[in-house]
Amino acid sequence: MTTKHSTLHQQIRNLAKTKKAIILAHNYQPAQIQDVADLCGDSLEMSIKAAATDADIIVCCGVRFMAETAAILCPDKIVLMPNPAAGCPMAAMVTPEALLKRKGDLGGIPVITYVNSSAAVKAVSDICCTSANVIKVVNALKEDEVLMAPDRNLALYAAANTDKKVHLWEGYCPFHNDLSVEAVKASKSAHPQALFVAHPECRPEVLELADSIQSTSGMIQFAGESSADQFIIGTEIGLLHALSKAHPAKTFFPVSDQLICPDMKKTRLQDIWNCLKNMSGRVLVEEAVRIKAMDAVKKMINIK
């Protein structure tokens, strides 16, 4: 960390303490953002942890749907987003109106929506899911057919692990979706002793090459529990920092240096300082939307 970053880091920590704020960072954030945060994790994990704290302010270092999820779960707290321009291309691939129409066309079957979606989309969904619990959520529903949005690759992964019929929404994460079989094979050839761990947002043909399929938090846990000491990581490269911090004795390789989400890299230390100092970038969810979205999220959380 440079002297400039070190000084700003400490100033942010002091200001957060003064303002009784908690700083959350997604596992894909730049290393200096993860290092200044109180808590790092996946999108839902961050919000659940924040809801359990006594902080007055949540600073959400991630993309907009993550800040919205924090606002859904923590209505009594002020949620700030350091860089409000950070969005999610996949979340933008579905609207509430289009989702309701598709549900109607399919006879009103349950809609399972990935937490990587807007509050408005969650609000018209029956239940949410994460990449870690998607199979459990699908199998917990009594209906034989479900509609999953917005990630078709996550839906295909779920469909391969259930007897139910899963209808797809044609959305995807541009970066996971672009990971090719050729890139994976090249990385496996370059690191023959390493296990390949893939995120379920990758295409099915990529998942077939994986030694394990895990969410971001699942990858950190898997690396700790595995007897292997080398891993090829099939997700956004920001996770390598979290993995190396959690397991410094092990070695992690990116499956491709192309797995970079520009939106996840938009947040800077100065952005965090500015939003805390000026109380800027507040994220609000309309109460009528928040209540419905909260219901879909809570149904997921309550599945054991």
BELFEN-V60164 format. One record per pair of residues at least 6 apart in sequence whose C-alpha atoms are under 6 Angstrom apart, sorted by the first residue. I is the first residue (numbers start at 1). J is the second residue. Records with the same first field share a line. If there is no record, write none. Layout:
I=J + J
This chain:
12=273
20=55 + 56
21=55 + 56 + 57 + 58
22=55 + 58
23=37 + 38 + 59
24=37 + 39 + 40 + 60 + 61
25=34 + 37 + 40 + 61
26=40 + 41 + 42 + 62
27=41 + 239
28=238 + 239
29=238 + 264 + 265
30=265
43=66
47=70
51=74
56=77
57=77 + 78 + 79
58=79
59=79 + 80 + 81
60=67 + 81
62=264
63=86 + 87
64=87
65=117 + 118
72=290 + 294
79=282 + 283
80=281 + 282 + 283
81=281
82=271 + 272 + 275
83=267
86=263
87=263
90=171 + 172 + 173
91=116 + 117
93=171
96=121
109=146
110=126 + 146
111=125 + 126 + 147 + 148
112=127 + 128 + 148
113=128 + 148 + 149
114=128 + 129 + 130
115=128 + 129 + 130
122=293
123=289 + 292 + 293
126=296
127=296 + 299 + 300
128=296 + 297 + 300
131=215
132=215
135=158
144=164
145=164 + 165 + 166
146=166
147=166 + 167
148=155 + 168
149=169
150=169 + 171
151=171 + 172
152=168 + 169 + 170 + 171 + 172
153=201 + 203
154=200 + 201
159=166
175=259
176=201 + 202
177=202 + 203
181=206
187=255
194=230 + 231
195=211 + 231 + 232
196=210 + 211 + 231 + 232
197=210 + 211 + 212 + 213 + 233 + 234
198=210 + 213 + 234
199=213 + 214 + 215 + 234 + 235
220=243
229=250
230=251 + 252
231=252
232=252 + 253 + 254 + 255
233=253 + 254 + 255
234=255
236=259 + 260
